[in-house]
Amino acid sequence: MRPQAPEACASANSATPAFELYFVALACYEIYTTTFFVECQTKNEKFFNFFFRSLGRPQKRTNWLKKDTPCDTLSISKDLKYVFFFALLRFGLISVHREVWCWPRSNRLGEGGEKDGVLTEKGDFMKAFLILEDGHVFTGTSIGSTREVISEIVFNTSMTGYLEVMTDPSYAGQAVCMTYPLIGNYGICYEDQESIRPWIDGYIVRELSRRPSNFRSEDSIWHFLEKYDIPGIAGIDTRALTRRLREKGTMNGMITTDENYRLEAILPRLKAYKTGKVVERAACKEKKVLAGNGRKVAFMDFGAKTNIVRCLQKRGCQVTIYPAGASAVEILASEPDGIMLSNGPGDPKECVSIIKELRKLYDSDVPIFAICLGHQLMALASGADTKKMKYGHRGGNHPVKDLKTGRVYISSQNHGYVVDEDTLNPKVAVPAFVNVNDGTNEGLSYVGKKIFTVQFHPEACPGPEDSGYLFDRFIEMMGGDE
C-alpha cells in the first residue's frame, strides 16, 4: 500500500479548477447578457467571438440573438441551450483529461502497480525526491521502481523518441530528465529499442501519460520502468531543473522515496559519485557476425545503438561486431574493407587500453568511420585531447555545419564530452563539422588518411536523418558497392 499522494500532485492539479470556473463564468455571463441586454447586438457578438475563440473555433458572426428582440424582455432565449452545452462539454473534457489521460492526475494506484494503463481503487501514490549535489530538492511522485539511486543528472530536449533514449547505451550511468512536458502518450513499442534493455539509471518527467494511445503500443512506461527496476520521479518542474543544470552544469543527484532523508548524509555521497568505466558494462561481450553481400565492416562496439548496424546492413554490408576490448591485430587479421567505431557512454579518457588499440588501427590503411565516443577516442589516439562540457548536447534538434560545403544539418546528439580543437595537430586532423549553437567541434577529417569522424548521430533514432548520407560516404571510401 502506497502512502498519501504528495503536495506536488495537488499543485499539478491546481490550475485545472481555474479553467473549469472560467467556462462556468462564461456561461453565466451569457445568461446575463442574453436576458437583460438582448438588444445590444454588438456586445453579444463580441462575447460570442470571444467564446468561440476559447473553444478553438474560428470567429464568426452569430445570429442567435435577433435585433428586433424587445430590450425589456425577461425571457431567456431557447438558444441558450447551446451555450450550456458548450460550457458543459468543455467542463467535461477538462475533467476527463485530468482524471483519465494525464499522469499524475488521480490519487489512486493499483496495488500491483499500473498494468496496461489500468488503475484500481487500492493504494495511493508514493512521494519521491530528487536531491541534487548543490542541496536543492525537488518533490514529486514515484514512478517505476521505488529503489534509491545515485546518478549523473542530464537533460534531453527531444519531443519524441523516449524509448530510444532510455535504451541508448550512451546513457549508462546517468538519470535522464525529459524537457518535453508530456511523456509516454504513444506507449512502448519494443521493436524501437536501441538495445536489448534500458541503460538509464533513473527517469525524470513533468507529466507521465498513464494510458498510451498508439496502435503499435505494447506496454506503458510505468510498467517498463518497473520491469527493469528503474526508479523515476514525475510531477516536478522540469523547466526549473533544466535551468539549474544549464546554469550550474551537470550535477550528480539522488532519486529516493525515503521521506526521512538527511541532506548532510546524502550530499557527500553525491559529490563522490563517478560513472566509472561504463563502456565495459555497455559494450557487447562476444564477437558476432551479421550476414551481408556487400563490403566487410569491422564494427567496434563501445555501447552501440542498434540503428548504426541497421544503417550498414541496409547498404548490404557484412558486419562483424567486436567487443570494446578486441585487439587491433584480431580486427585487421579479418581483412575488413572498413572499420566502424561506435558511440558509447562515459569519459573517453577512461578507455586507456582501447585508445592504444585504436592507435594501431589509425596506423593501418583501412578506412575508418567513427561516431560520438568513437570520434573522441580516435582524436585521443591521434594525439588530441577531450574536455567535459558544462551540460552537454542531448536532443534531436542540434544544428551542425559542414565546413566543406557550408551546409547546415539538424542532428541528433548525446554527449557530455567534446574534442578540444585547440589541441589538434593540423598535420593530423582538421575540423570538418562545427556546432552552430556553441561553436564546439562536431567532426574531424584526418589528413592523408581514409578516416573521418563525427560527434553527432547520423543514424538518428530518435531525431532527424539529415546526415544519413555519411554512411554512403563511408561505403564510397571502402570502394563503393560491390
N, C-alpha and C positions, 0 to 999 in steps of 0.2 A: 504494500500500500504506500503510495507516494504522499508526502506531506502537502500542506496548503500551498496553493499557487502563489508565486511571488508578486510583489508590487509591480514588477516590470510588466506582467500581463495586464494588470489593471491600467497602467499608464498607457500601454499599447492600445487599449480599447477606448481610452478617454476621448479621442477625437470623434468616434463614431456617433454617440448620442447627440453631439452638436449638429451633425449632418441631419439626423432624424428630426430634431427640433426645428431646424432650418426649413425643411419642407412642410412640416406641420404649420409653421408660421406663415408660409406662403399660401397655404390653403385657407387659413383663417383670414388673411388679408384679402384674398379673392372674394370670400363671402361678404366681407365688409364693403368692398368697393362695388360689388355687384348689387347688393341690397340698397345702398343709400346713394350711390353715385353712378347709376347706370347711364345717365345722360353724358357723362364725361368720357366720351369715346376715346379721346387721345390718351387719357390717363390709363384706362383699361388696356388699350392697345400696347402702351409702353410696358405695363405689367406682364401681359401675356408674352411679349417678345422676350422679356427677362426670364419668364418661367420656362419657355421653350428652350432658351439657351442653357438653363440649368439642367434640362433633361437631355442635352446633347443634340437637340433638333435645330435645324436652320430657322432663322427668323422668318416669320410670315405674318401677313395681316389677318387678324381674326375677325370674323363676323358673328361671333357667338352672341354679342350684345347688339341689339338693334338701336339705331339712332333715334327712332321715334318712340322708344320706350319712355313712359312718363317718369320724370325725375323724382316724383314723390311716392313712387310705388314702394311697398314694403314686402312685396313677394319676391322670393328667390327664384332666379331663372332655373328652369329644368336642366339647362346645360351645365349647371354646377356639378352634376354627377360625374362629368368628365374631369373636373378639377380634383374631386375627391378620388377618382380612380387613379389619376396620375400620381397624386401625392401618396396614396396607399401603396401603389406599385413600387414607387421609389423607396418608400419606407421598408417594404418587404424585401426588396433586392439588397438593400444595405444590411438588413438583419441576416439574410441568408449568407451574404458574403462574410459577415463577421462570425457567424456561428458554425458554418459548414465548410467554407472553402479556405479560410485563412488560418495560419498557424503562427503563434499561439493566439487563438481567439475564443476557445472554450475553456472550461475549467475541469474537464474530466478526461481521464486517460484509462484505457483498458488495463485490467490487472496484469495481463501478459504483454503489455506494450501495444503499440499500434501495429496492426497487421492488415495489409491490403487497404489501408486508409480508413478502417472502421474503429470507432471508439465506443466502449461500453460505458455504463454508468458507475463503474467502480474505480476508485483511486483518484488522485489529483496530481497535478504537475509538480515536479521537484525543482527547487531553486538550484541554480548553477551560478558560479562566479568565475569571471576571467580576471586574473590578477597579473598585472604587468610588473616588470622589474623596477619600474620607476615608482611603484607603490599605488598606482591608480587601479581601482577595482570597478568592473562592470558587473551588474547583476541582471540575470536573465533566467531563462528556463532551460532545464537539462533536456537534451535530445540525444538519441543513440545510447551508447554505453554510459554508465554512471561512474566509471573508474576515474581516478585522478591522473592527470598527465602534465608534464612539463615539456615545453617545446619552443621553437623559434616561431614567433607570430609574424605572418606575412599576409599581404592582401592581394587579391586578384580582381581585375576590373572587367572580366568577361561577363556579358549579359546571359550567355548560354554556355553549354558545354561543361556543366558542373561535374558530370560523371567522368569525363575525360580528365578534368583537373584532379579529382580525387584518386584516379588510378594512374596518374603520371608519376613514375618513379623519381622524377626530379624533386618531388615534394617530400621525399623521405626525410624525417627529422624535423618537419615543420607542421604547424597548425595554420590552416588557411581561412582567412576572412574574405567572404564574397561581398564586394561592394554593391552589387545589384540587390535591391531590397527584397525581391521575392524569389526564392529558390525552391525548386522541386516540383513546379507545376506541370512538367511533362514526364515526371517519374524517372524510373531507372530502366534502361534497355541494355542488358548485359552484352549485347553484340557490339556496343560502342565503347567498351572498356579499352584503355590503352595498355593494360597489363592484366594479369590474371587476378589481381587483387588491388584494393586501395592502398596507398602508401602514406597518406596524410596521418599525422598524429592526432589531430583534432579538427573540428569544423565549426565555423562561426558564421551565423547568418542573422539578418534582421528579422525576416519572417519566413517560416518554412511551410510550404503548401502541404497540407496533410492528405489531400486527395488529388493525385495526378490525373490529368486529362490528356491522354495520348493513346492512339490505337496500338503503338509499339511498346507501351509501358508494361513492364513485368514485375515491378516492385516499387516501393516507396523509399525515399531517402531515409526515413526513420528506421525502417526495418533493415535497410542496407548498412547503416551505421551500427546498429545493434548486432547484426550478423557478424561483422568483422571487429567488434569490440572497440569501436572508435567513439570517444566522447565528443560531445558538441554542446554549443550553447546558442539559443535563439532568443529574440526579443530585446537584444541590446542595440544601442545606437552605433551601427557600423560606420556611419559617417564620422562620428567623433573618434572612433578607434582608428580609422584610416588617417585622419588628420593628425592624430597624435604620432602615428608611425612615420608619416611623411615629415613632420617637424622634428622629431627626436631620433628618427632612424629605427630600423628593425630592432625589436626587443624580444627577449625571452618572456614567456608567460606561463601561467598555470590555469587549467580548467579543472574546477573541483566542485563537488556538491556538498562539501563539508561547511556547514553554516558556522562552525566554531573555529574557523581557520585563524591562525595567528600570523600577522604580517611579518613580525620580527623573526619568526622561524622560517618563513617561506622565502623572503627576499634574498637571503644568502644562497639558497638553493637555486634560485632563478639566475643570479649573476654567475654562478659556477657552471651552468649547463652548457655543454658543447654538443653539436650534432655529431661530431666524430667522423669516422671513416664509413660513411653511409654508402659509398659506391660498392663496397664489398657485400653489403647487405642487399642492395637493389639489383645488382647485376645477376645474370644467369649463372648457373653453376656448372653446366655441361655444354660441350660443343653440340651444335645442331645444324643439319643440312636441309635446306628447303629447295626443292627441285625447281629447275627453270631451264629454258633452252637458249638463253642469251648469255651475256657476259657473266663471268665468275666474280662475285664480290665477297671479300672477307669483311665481315661485319663485327666490329668490336663493341660489345655490349657493356656500357658503363651504368646502365639503368635506363635502357632504351624504351621509347614509345613504340607500340606495335605498328603505328601507321608509317613509320620510316621504312620498316621492312616491306609493308604493303606497297609503298611507292616504288620500291625497287622491283618487287615482283610484278607489278603492273607493266613494267618496262621489260619483262621477260628475263630478268636476272636470276641466276642461280646463287642463292645467298647462303653462305656458311656463317653461322653465328658463333662467335668465340667469347668465352668468359673474359671479364676485365683483366684477369691475371695471365692471360695467354701470352706466350713469348713471341717476339718478332721472328725468331727462327722458325717456329711452328707455322706461323701465318705465311711467311714468304716461301716456305717449302711446298705449300699447296699451289704455288704459282697463280695467284689471283690476277684478274685483269684490273682490279681496283680495290681499294680499301676504304671502308666507311667507318668513321668514328662517331659514336652516338652521343646523345645527350646523357645527362645523369645528375645526381644530387651532390650537394656539399661543396666544400672548399677545394679547388683543383690542386692546391699545394700539398694537400694531404695524400695525394696519389703519387708518391715518390717513385715506387717501383714501376708504375705504369708509364710515367714520364720517361724513364730510362729506356723502356722498350719502344716507345714512340720515336725516340731519337734515332733508333736503328731503322725504323720504317721511313723516317724522314730521309735518311741517307740512301735509301733504295730509289729506284726509278719508277716505282709503282704509283699510279695516280691515286691521290687521296682526297676525299671529301669529308669534312668534319662539321658537326652541328653542336652548338651550345657548349656543353662541358668538353666535348671533343675539340672544339675550336680553342678553348682556353688551354687544354693540355698540350696541343700541338704548338701553341705560342710559347709555353713554358719549355717544351722540348727543344725549341729552336733559339732559346736564349732570352726571350722577352719575359715580362713579369705580369702578374694579375693583381687586382686590388678589389676589396669589398666595396659594394655600393651602399649608399645611405639606406635605401629601401628597395632597390632592385626594380626590375621590369617584369611584371606578371599580368598578362592580359592578352586580348586579341585585337588591339587597336593601336599598335605602336608603328609609327612611320619610319621607314629606313630608306636611305638614299643610296643608289648605286652610283659610286663616284666616277665610273667609266662612262655611263650613259646619261647621268643626271636625272634618271627616272626615280620616282619615289614609289615605294610599295608599302602597303599596310600589312603588318606581320603579327604573328602570334609569338609571344615571348614568355620565358620563365627562367629568370636567372638573378642571382644576387651578387655575382662577381663579374668583372669585366677585364679585358686585356688593357693594360696601360700603354697607350700609344707612345708615350714619351720614352719607353724602354725598347721600342722596336729598332732593329738594325735595318736601315733602308736597303742594304745589300742582301738581306734575307727575306724580308716580307714588307709589303706596303698595304696601307688601308684600302679596302675595296668597298665597304659599306659604312655608313655613319648613321647614328640615330638622330633624326631631325629634331626631336624634343630637347635632348640634353647634350648632343654632340659626342656621345660616347661611341667607342668602336663597335661596329656590328659585323665586321668581316675582314678577312685578310687574303691577299693573293701573294703567293710565295715566288720570289724571283728565281728564274731558271729551273723551276720545279713544276710538275703537274699536280700542284696542291692548291686548293682553295678551301677556306673555312668560313662559316657564318655563325654569328651569335644567336640569331633568331631561328624560328622553326618553319622551314619551307613546307614541311608535311602537314602543318596546321593541326587540326583536331585537338582542341577547338580553335577556330579562328579562320581568317581569310586564306585563300590558296593562291594569292597573287604571285608568290615567289616559288611556286612549284616547278617552274622551268629550270631551276638549279639542278634538279635530278637529271633532266635532259642534258644539261651541260656536262654533268659527270659521265653520262653514257658516251657522249661525244669524246670526252677526254680519254676514255678507255678504248676508243677506236670505233665508236658508233655501234648500231645494231648489227648483230651477226645474221 
